[in-house]
């Protein structure tokens, strides 16, 4: 058993981390912080944990050494305290955006200010195991993943890897998201006007997660990815539809080959492309509470117009799930440990 601490355990992602880690066969959660809930039981903030734990929140100043620290704080906090956290744990997974981008100038452009610890940027592996699995094995530091970036990358990856997407065209990602993407207590840094638990429809063109998608795809070309985010009647979930134009005259088999090559053997990516039935395409509601990503496509052979699809739970595969999956690889555990919940239907 390894000792895991959570910094920022009272938010939605903190609660999701606690839910996953309390059922993890290789983990003991030894501490979780919340400055506004010091002394409270975890279940007093996260009622679904009642009966599963008697743990209480502590303050950051009371943190003790452990094997892994998972940071679930607002953007900007981890970079200010990374030296202290690194002295407490050999391995760190940071769910915020602080260490996702590898270049300080790109970070400044995306977030509008200088990074407080630019020398640490190159030390973190981007925490999307499907694309960075070998780099995560045995690593000491992993970044979080943006939920919209995760859905965009997984939607695009099979065809980008196969060379079917040309870099010289605009790629429009239309993402429909749930209100929990804003967090329990949304701030300006969330870049999301929705409020926790309350759906306030809005549309947002341009998003900081664009930088993550471009960085991830950079080895395959300079892709012009543009995100449009719309809040919908959903609490959990991201449904990404990537609009682009491909060569006309192709058939379904031309898509199945690249999708199978990219995703066969990946434990948490499923190809959903059915000819009939109610569930022909990826649906986020079917993925609530899971670490799965469902991907698929729709294609018009006459015009070449294409929609690449991905659905995830933004708190699962888009945050805490990928963090635990990354931790498993970093620590040499079975990659799926603690992550096998398959969702609920209907």
C-alpha positions in Angstrom: 0.0 0.0 0.0 1.2 3.5 -0.8 0.3 6.6 1.2 -1.6 9.2 -0.9 -2.4 12.7 0.1 -4.9 15.0 -1.6 -4.4 18.8 -1.6 -7.7 20.4 -2.2 -10.0 17.6 -1.3 -13.3 19.5 -1.0 -14.0 20.4 -4.6 -15.7 18.2 -7.2 -12.4 16.7 -8.4 -11.3 16.2 -4.8 -14.4 14.3 -4.1 -14.0 12.2 -7.2 -10.4 11.5 -6.2 -11.5 10.4 -2.8 -14.2 8.1 -4.2 -11.8 6.4 -6.6 -8.9 6.1 -4.2 -10.9 4.8 -1.2 -11.7 1.8 -3.4 -8.2 1.4 -4.8 -6.5 -1.9 -3.9 -3.0 -0.4 -3.6 -3.7 2.9 -1.9 -4.3 4.3 1.6 -5.6 7.9 1.6 -3.7 9.3 4.6 -4.7 13.0 4.4 -6.8 15.5 2.4 -6.8 19.2 2.8 -9.5 21.8 2.7 -8.9 25.3 4.2 -12.6 26.0 4.6 -13.5 22.6 6.1 -10.7 21.8 8.6 -11.9 19.2 11.0 -15.0 18.1 9.1 -15.4 14.5 8.0 -14.9 14.0 4.3 -18.5 12.8 4.0 -19.9 16.1 5.4 -18.7 17.7 2.2 -19.0 14.7 -0.1 -22.2 12.9 1.2 -21.8 9.9 -1.2 -18.8 8.9 0.9 -20.8 8.4 4.1 -20.0 5.0 5.6 -16.9 4.6 3.5 -14.4 6.7 5.5 -14.0 8.5 8.8 -11.3 10.7 7.4 -11.3 14.4 8.3 -10.0 17.4 6.4 -6.8 19.1 7.5 -5.2 22.4 6.6 -2.2 22.7 4.1 0.1 23.5 7.0 -0.6 20.2 8.6 0.5 18.1 5.5 2.8 15.2 6.3 5.2 13.3 4.1 3.6 10.6 1.9 4.4 8.6 -1.3 2.1 10.5 -3.7 0.5 13.9 -3.5 -2.4 14.7 -5.8 -3.0 18.4 -6.1 -6.6 19.4 -6.9 -6.4 23.1 -6.4 -7.5 26.1 -8.5 -5.2 27.0 -11.3 -2.1 29.0 -10.2 -1.8 27.5 -6.7 0.5 24.5 -7.4 3.2 26.5 -9.2 3.5 28.8 -6.1 4.1 25.9 -3.8 5.7 23.2 -5.9 9.0 23.2 -4.1 7.2 22.5 -0.8 5.1 19.8 -2.2 8.1 18.1 -3.9 9.8 17.9 -0.4 6.8 16.1 1.0 6.3 13.4 -1.7 8.5 11.8 -4.3 5.6 11.6 -6.8 3.1 14.4 -7.6 0.1 14.5 -9.9 -1.3 18.0 -10.4 -4.8 18.3 -11.7 -4.7 22.1 -12.4 -3.4 23.7 -15.6 -0.1 24.8 -14.0 2.1 22.2 -15.6 0.2 21.1 -18.7 2.1 23.3 -21.1 5.8 22.7 -21.6 6.8 26.2 -22.7 6.8 29.3 -20.5 6.0 31.7 -23.3 3.1 29.6 -24.4 1.8 29.5 -20.8 2.0 33.3 -20.7 0.1 33.6 -23.9 -2.6 31.2 -22.7 -3.0 32.4 -19.1 -2.0 36.0 -19.3 0.8 36.0 -16.7 4.3 34.6 -16.2 4.6 31.1 -14.7 5.8 31.2 -11.0 8.1 28.1 -11.5 9.0 27.9 -15.2 11.9 25.5 -14.4 9.4 22.9 -13.4 7.4 22.9 -16.7 9.7 20.3 -18.4 9.6 18.0 -15.4 5.9 17.1 -15.8 4.6 14.5 -18.1 1.2 15.3 -19.7 -1.2 13.0 -17.9 -3.1 11.5 -20.8 -2.0 7.8 -20.6 -3.5 6.9 -24.0 -0.9 9.1 -25.7 1.9 9.3 -23.0 1.8 5.9 -21.4 5.5 5.1 -21.7 6.6 8.5 -20.5 4.3 8.1 -17.4 5.8 4.8 -16.4 7.9 5.4 -13.4 7.7 9.2 -13.8 7.8 11.4 -10.6 5.6 14.2 -11.9 2.5 14.2 -14.0 0.2 17.1 -15.0 -3.5 17.1 -15.1 -5.4 17.1 -18.4 -8.0 19.7 -19.5 -11.3 17.9 -19.9 -12.1 19.6 -23.2 -8.6 19.0 -24.4 -8.9 15.3 -23.5 -12.1 14.9 -25.5 -10.7 16.8 -28.4 -7.4 14.9 -28.5 -9.1 11.5 -28.2 -11.6 12.4 -30.9 -8.9 13.5 -33.3 -6.0 11.1 -32.5 -6.9 8.1 -34.6 -7.1 10.0 -37.9 -4.3 12.4 -37.1 -2.0 9.5 -36.3 -3.1 7.8 -39.6 -2.2 11.0 -41.6 -5.8 11.5 -42.7 -6.2 15.0 -41.2 -4.2 17.7 -43.0 -2.7 20.5 -40.8 -3.6 23.3 -43.2 -7.3 23.5 -42.4 -9.3 24.9 -39.5 -10.5 22.2 -37.1 -13.5 23.3 -35.1 -14.3 21.5 -31.9 -17.9 22.1 -30.7 -17.9 20.9 -27.1 -21.2 20.5 -25.1 -20.3 20.5 -21.3 -22.0 20.0 -18.0 -22.1 22.6 -15.2 -19.7 20.7 -12.9 -16.9 21.8 -15.3 -16.9 25.1 -13.5 -16.1 23.4 -10.2 -17.9 23.6 -6.8 -16.9 27.3 -6.4 -16.2 28.7 -9.9 -13.7 31.5 -10.2 -12.5 33.6 -13.1 -9.7 31.1 -13.6 -12.2 28.4 -14.5 -12.8 30.1 -17.8 -16.4 28.8 -17.5 -19.4 31.0 -16.6 -21.6 28.2 -15.4 -22.3 27.7 -11.7 -21.9 24.4 -9.8 -25.1 22.3 -9.8 -27.0 25.0 -11.8 -27.1 25.0 -15.6 -26.7 28.5 -17.0 -26.5 28.1 -20.8 -23.7 30.0 -22.5 -21.4 29.8 -25.5 -17.7 30.5 -25.4 -15.5 30.7 -28.5 -11.8 30.2 -27.9 -10.5 28.3 -24.8 -7.2 27.8 -23.1 -7.5 24.1 -23.7 -6.8 24.8 -27.4 -3.1 25.2 -26.4 -3.1 21.7 -24.9 -4.6 20.1 -28.0 -2.1 21.9 -30.3 0.8 20.8 -28.0 -0.4 17.2 -28.0 -0.8 17.0 -31.8 2.4 19.0 -32.6 4.5 15.9 -33.4 2.1 15.2 -36.2 1.9 18.8 -37.6 0.8 22.3 -36.8 -3.0 21.9 -36.4 -5.3 24.9 -36.2 -7.6 23.7 -33.5 -10.4 26.0 -32.3 -12.7 25.2 -29.4 -16.2 26.4 -28.9 -17.8 25.5 -25.5 -21.5 25.5 -24.8 -23.1 24.7 -21.5 -26.1 22.3 -21.7 -28.6 20.6 -19.4 -26.0 18.2 -17.9 -24.1 18.1 -14.6 -21.3 15.7 -15.6 -19.9 15.2 -19.1 -18.3 16.5 -22.2 -19.5 15.7 -25.7 -17.0 16.9 -28.3 -17.9 17.1 -32.0 -14.9 17.9 -34.2 -15.8 19.4 -37.5 -13.4 19.1 -40.5 -13.3 18.1 -44.2 -11.7 14.9 -45.4 -11.2 13.4 -48.9 -14.6 12.5 -50.5 -15.4 9.0 -51.6 -14.2 7.0 -48.6 -16.1 4.2 -46.9 -16.6 3.1 -43.3 -13.7 0.7 -43.6 -11.3 3.6 -44.2 -12.2 4.8 -40.7 -12.4 1.5 -38.9 -8.8 0.7 -39.8 -7.2 3.8 -38.1 -9.6 3.6 -35.1 -8.7 0.0 -34.5 -5.0 0.7 -34.9 -5.2 3.6 -32.4 -7.5 2.1 -29.8 -7.4 -1.7 -29.8 -5.8 -2.7 -26.5 -6.5 0.6 -24.8 -8.4 -0.3 -21.6 -10.5 2.9 -21.4 -11.2 4.0 -25.0 -14.1 2.4 -26.8 -15.2 2.9 -30.4 -18.9 3.5 -30.7 -20.2 3.6 -34.3 -23.4 1.7 -34.8 -25.6 1.6 -37.9 -28.9 1.4 -35.9 -30.4 1.6 -32.5 -30.7 4.3 -29.9 -27.0 4.5 -29.0 -25.2 4.8 -32.3 -22.8 7.5 -31.1 -20.9 8.4 -27.9 -23.1 9.7 -25.1 -21.7 11.4 -22.0 -24.6 10.4 -19.8 -23.6 6.7 -20.2 -20.1 7.5 -18.9 -21.0 9.3 -15.6 -18.6 8.1 -12.9 -16.4 6.2 -15.3 -12.9 6.6 -16.7 -14.0 5.6 -20.2 -13.9 7.7 -23.3 -16.2 6.7 -26.2 -15.1 7.8 -29.7 -16.8 7.6 -33.1 -17.4 9.5 -36.3 -20.0 10.5 -38.9 -18.9 11.0 -42.5 -20.5 12.2 -45.8 -18.8 10.5 -48.7 -20.2 13.0 -51.2 -18.7 16.2 -49.7 -16.1 14.8 -47.3 -17.7 16.6 -44.4 -16.8 14.8 -41.2 -17.6 14.9 -37.5 -15.3 13.1 -35.1 -16.9 12.4 -31.7 -15.8 11.8 -28.2 -17.7 11.6 -24.9 -16.2 11.6 -21.4 -17.1 12.3 -17.8 -15.3 15.6 -17.2 -14.7 14.7 -13.5 -13.6 11.2 -14.5 -11.6 10.7 -17.7 -11.3 14.5 -17.9 -9.8 14.9 -14.4 -9.6 12.5 -11.4 -9.8 9.3 -13.5 -6.9 10.2 -15.7 -5.0 11.3 -12.6 -5.4 7.9 -10.9 -4.6 6.1 -14.2 -1.4 8.2 -14.4 -0.6 7.5 -10.8 -1.0 3.7 -11.5 1.6 3.9 -14.3 3.9 6.1 -12.2 3.8 3.6 -9.3 4.0 0.4 -11.3 0.4 -0.7 -10.5 -2.1 -2.3 -12.9 -3.2 0.6 -15.1 -6.9 -0.1 -14.5 -6.6 -0.4 -10.7 -9.4 1.5 -8.9 -11.0 2.5 -12.2 -13.1 -0.4 -13.4 -16.6 1.0 -12.6 -18.5 0.7 -15.9 -21.3 3.2 -15.4 -25.1 2.9 -15.0 -27.8 2.3 -17.5 -30.6 3.3 -17.8 
